[in-house]
Amino acid sequence: MPSSPESGGAPLDGVRVVDLSRVLAGPYATMLLADLGADVVKVERPGEGDETRSWGPPHAGGEAAYFLAVNRGKRSVAVDLKHPEGLALALELSAAADVVIENFRPGAAARLGLDAAAIHARNSRVVYCSITGFGRREPHDRPGYDFIVQAESGLMAITGEPDAPPTKIGVALVDVLTGLNAAVAILAALRRRDLGGTGERIEISLLDSALAALVNVAQNALVMGEEPPLVPYQPFAASDGWIAVAAANDSLFARLCEALARPELATDKRFATNAARVLHRDALLPLLEETFATRPADDWVATLDAAGVPVGKIRGVLDALRTAAPATVRVNHPAAGELELVAPPLSFESSAPPAPAPPPLLGQHTREVLAELGVDDARLAALEEAGVVATAET
């Protein structure tokens, strides 16, 4: 299919993506591609679909919020990959695409006959992206879960308070980063292909994504040859809430001390340099905590912001979404009615990505997508009767 958008159109107009993935990392990647204008066809199991459809509460219109969060802008086709006719349809659909993305357990795609070799035998221009837990490391068939990779990558060891147990990040951030890395790699592979190359297989692993996200902390460990300390940032309790302060160098710390009316702290030898503050953290923190507790959070944010000290109020999720408006969009969902979603994070000055479409019902687009493959109404009815495909009428 063509993958060069007309001037002023969406960046990925004309790009067809077949999404064989489920849960979070893969669906997040394909949602970003849909945000950029790609036609994303999500292939799901009849009757159940992506298991996150039932991960709740909360639900809206019978769909779990988890599913709604990462599936906007896609078309859903319900096909039984374990049935020979269903597998043949999925293979035909994949071979006609620009991109195929999957996160089957390692080896499962090959057993099904939907691996990169099978797709490339039909169309060498397909960009095939596999998302795995641990990449090519042994054992190859080890499944990947965000929580486990947070643990094994070192992320949990550097999160939380020094005397507290290792702490999980509040969202499945490794899955999200993996999806983002997959989207970037797919765009690069499409660019290479369109400049005269062919398609290729990409592998993105949760562990590699997590290790790459350690950035300077990982480099500190490599340079020191030992485990790095926790990053010296922490929240402070104001009289009515919490704030985050990032006085990360000596100049900012001096400004902080002036704003707190505690200028003597900046000249105290224990706190005069960043290295000294890290060393004497246990002495410094109680002094700062005592001061911050005397005034409301909004007052401190205004004071420190005026002083040029990076500061932010620690907000709940709903408060953050409302404060950062416009951070959401409203779509008309076929079952939930008007539905509020987090807005796409991408903004372009010249091109025009499409307005977000609602997440699909299971099998909502089976009929139209299979018609594009040449499946007529009689065959569709027979396939549906046999349980090979399912449709959802809206």
N, C-alpha and C positions, 0 to 999 in steps of 0.2 A: 504494500500500500504506500502511497506517497507520504513523505514525512517532511515536506517543506511548506510551512504555512504561508498563506498570502500575506502581503504587507498589512499590518494592522490587525491581523487575526490573532487567535490564541497561539502561543508558541508551539504547541504540540497538535495543532489541527492536522487531521489525516493520519495520526499515529494510532494504531490498534494495539491494545494491551490485553492479553488473556491472563487473568489472575487466578491461578490455581492455589493460592495461599489462603491461610486462615489465621484467625486470632488477631495478632497485632503487628509484628514487624513487616510482613509482606503486605497486608492491607494498608498500613500506613504509607508504604512506598507507592502503592498504586493509587492511593487517594491523592498524593501529591502530584502524580502524573495526570490524574483526572482534573485536578485544579488548574493544570497548565493546558488543558484542552484535549488530552488524549481520550479516546473512546476505550474505556476500561470495561471489559466483560468479565464479571466474577462468576466462576464456575463453582457450583455448590451441590451438595448431596440433596436429592429429593427427600422431602419430609422433614429433614433436620436443618440442612444448610450449615453455614459456619456456626460452630457451637456457641460463639459469643452472642448469637441471637437470643439465647435463653439465659445468659449470665446476668442475673438480676436478683432482687430489685436494685434500682428502679427500672421501670419499663415505660415506654410511650407508644401507644397504639399496638401493644403486644410485642414490641421489639425492645430488647435490652439497651440501656443507654450505652453500654460498652460497644455494641455493634454499631449503633448510630454514630459514635464518635469517630470512626475511621473508615466509613464506607460511603461517604457522600459522593455524588457524581458518577456512580457506577451503574452498569446494567447487570442484572442477575439472571443466570441461566442455570436451571436445576437439571443436572445430568448425572446418572449413576455410572461412575467410572469403573465399577466392578462388573458391569454388564458389557459384553463385547460390542453391542451397537452403541452404547453410551461412550465407551472408550474410543470407538472409531469416530464419533462425532467430535469428541474433545481433541483428538489428534488432528482432524481436519480443521477445526477451528484454530488450533494452535499454529498449524503450518501456514495458515493464511494471515497470521498476525505479524506485527513488527517486533513485539516483545512478549515473552512468556516469563512469568515469575512463579516460583513454587517454593514451599517450605515443608515438603513432605519429610518424614524421617529419612535419614540417609539410606539410599538404596531402594526406597519405595517407588520413586518415579521410574527407575529402570525396570523394576518388576512389573509395573503397570504398562510399560511401553510408552511413557511420556517424558523420558529423559531427553537431554540435549541431543544425543546421538540420533534418537528417533525423529526428533523435530527437524534437525539439520539434514537428515537424509531426504526430507521432503522439501525443505526450503532453507538454504544455507545463509539466507540474509536475516534470519530471526535472531534477535538478541535474547539469550536465555539466561535468566538470573535465578540462582539457587541460594536460598537463605538457610543456613545451618547453625547449629549451636556452637560447635567447636572447630569448624573448618576441616582440614585434612589431618588433624591430630588423631592419634589413637585414643580410645576405640572409635572407629569411623561412624558407628551407628548410634553414638550417644546422643539422646535428644537434648535440645536446648531450652532452658527456661530462664526467663529474665532474673528471677530471684537467685537461682543457682549461679548464674554467670556474674551477678553482682558480688556474690561471695567469692568465687574463684578468681575474679579479676583483680581483687584488691580494693574495689570501690567501697565495700562495707567496712573494711579495716580503717579507712580514712574518713569515715562519716560518723558524726556523733560527738559526744563528749569524751575527754581522755579517760575518765574512770568508768565509763558506761560500756555496755556490750556493743559490739559492732552493730551498725544501724543500716537498715534498708532505706534506700531513697524512696520517697513517697509515691512515685509513679514508676511504671515499668520503663524507665528511661533507657535501658540498654536496648530494649525492643524498638523504641522510637528512634534512637541513634542508628540502629542497624537499618531500619527502614529508610532513613534519610541517606545513609551511605549507599544503599541499594539504588535509590532514585538517582543519585549523582553518577554512580557507575553506569547505570542504564543510559543516561543522557550522553555520557562520554562515548559509550559503545555505539549509540545511534549516530553520533557525529562522525565517528571513524568510518562506520559503514557507509554513510551517505557521501563521504569524500572518496569513495571508491573501494572500500574494503568489503568484508563480509560480516555476517553476524558472528557472535561468539558466545561462549559460556562464561558467565561471571559467577563467582562464589563470594558471598558476604557472610561472615560468621558473627554471632553475638559476641563471642570472646574477643575477636580482633577489634570489633567496634568499641567494646568496653575498654580494652587496653589502650587504644588510640585516644579515647576520651580522657585518659589520665594525664595527658600532655605534660605539663611541667612537673607534676608530682612523680610521674614515672621517670622523667629525666633526672630529678633529684635523687631518686633511689639508685639509678644507674651510676650517677656521678659519685655518690657517697658510698655505694656498695653496701648499703644497709637500708632497713625500713625507714621511710620518711616519717616525721612527726605529723600529727594532725595539723591541717591548715589553721593558722591562728586567727580565725574569724569566729565570732559568736554573736548571738542576739543579746540585746539588753532590754530589761523590763523597765518601761516607763511607769508612771503612776496609774495608767489606765490601759496599757497594752504593751506591745513589743515593737522594737525598732531594730534595724540592721545598720551597722556603721562600718564603713570600709576605709579606715584611715591607714592605708597600706604602706605609706612611706613616711619618712621623718618630717617632711614639710606638712603633709596632711595631719600628722599627729600633733604638730605644733598648733595648727589651726583648730583642731579639735579641743585642745586644752584651753585655748583662748575662748572658744565658744562656750565651754563648760565653766568658765571663770575659775579654772584650775591651772594657771600658767606655770605654776611651780612643777607640775608633773613633767613638762617638756624639758626642763633643765635638770631634773633628777637623773643622776648618772645611771640609775637602774633602768630608766625608760628613755634615755636620750637617743638611742638608735634602735632600728628594727630588731637587730640581733639581741640587743639588751632586753628589749620588751618581750621577746620570745622567751628568753632565759628567765626573766622575772615576771612571767605572766601571772603566776599565782598571787603576787603582791599587787600588781596593777589592776586586775579585774575587780576586786572588791571596792577599790576607790572609784572606778568608773561606775560600777553598779549602784553605789550609794548615791552618786550624783544624778544618774539617769532616773532614779526612782522618785525624784522630787517634782517632776513635771509631766504633763500629759504627752503622749506620743506625737500628736499633731504639732504641739508646741516645739518639741525637739526637732522634728523634721523641718519646720520652718526656720528655726535658728541655725541648724547645721547646714542646711541648704544655702542660706544666705552667707555663711562663712566659707562656702566652697568645699565642704566636707561631704563626700558621698554618703547618702543616708536614704533609707526607705522604711516605710511603715510595713510591718509584717501583717499581711492581710489573709483572710480566709479566701478560699477559691471563688465563691460567689461574689464576695466583696471586690476581689481583683477583677473579675469579669465586668462588673458594673462600673468600677472606677476607670477602667481602661477603655471604655466605650469610644468608638464602635469596635468591640472585640467579638461580636457575634453577628450571625445572619439568620434570617427567618426563611424557611422553605415550607412548601405545602406538601406534607407527607401523605401518601395515599391512605394510610391507616390512622396516623396520629393527628392529622389535620395540620394546623400551623405549628411548626416545630422550630425551636431555637437551637442553632448549632454554633460551635466555635468557628469563627471565620478563617478562611485560608490565610496563612502567614505571608503570602507573596503578593507584591504589588508592583505593577509595571506602568511606566509613564506612557509608552506608545502602543504596545500590543494590548489586546483585550481578552484576558482569560474569561471563560464563561462564568455567568452567575452560578453559584453552587446549586446543584440539583440534589434532591433528597436522597438519602440511602434507599436502596430498592427493597421491595418485598421479595421473599424467596420465590424465584422463578418468574418474576414480574416480566422479564424480557425474553423468556425462552422462545416464545412464538416468533418474535421479530428477528432475533439473532439466528435462529435455525432457518428462517425464511431466507435470510441473507446467504446461507449456505446452500440454498436450493431445496430445502425440505418443504414439501407441499403439505396442505392441510390433511390429506388422507394419511400420509406417512406420520405426520405429527400425532394424529389421533391414535394411530396404532402404537407408536412409541409411548404415548402417555398411558394407554390402556395396559401396556406391558410393564409399566413402572420404570421405564428407561429414562423418561424425562418427566418433569412436572411443570405446570404453568400456574400462574397466579393472575386471576382476572382482577382488574382495578376499575 
